[in-house]
Amino acid sequence: MAMGRLLDPDPVSDRLDPMRNTSMPRQPQLPLPLPVRLGPSLGRTVKVSQQKNIDVSRAFRQLEIMCRKNQVKQDFQRQRFHERPGLKRKRVRSERWRRTFKEGFKGMIALVKKMKQQGW
């Protein structure tokens, strides 16, 4: 067996191995991603720029909108004190139910308005 390997250094099993086969075209490598600077101000930074017509008051409004959308104030209030896991599950379930109920209620109001416009 060893003698056969010496006579044929490239057996069939080696030719079928895609890692050893250099005749296949290589895929171009993607550039490495840039490192993300994670920090407490990530996602809460607004640049003031005269070229983009963003003055200080507009930047503050944008910052308020971003913080409201990311629920920064709610997270701050929740993290002030430790919340037991059971109470957290209870709170999350309650918030989920309130959100579902609100969506259903809005749908029902829209249906009533639509029916009223149709003359019901």
PyMOL commands that set and color helices and strands:
alter all, ss='L'
color gray80, all
select helices_A, chain A and resi 2-7+12-16+56-69+72-79+85-117
alter helices_A, ss='H'
color red, helices_A
deselect
rebuild
show_as cartoon
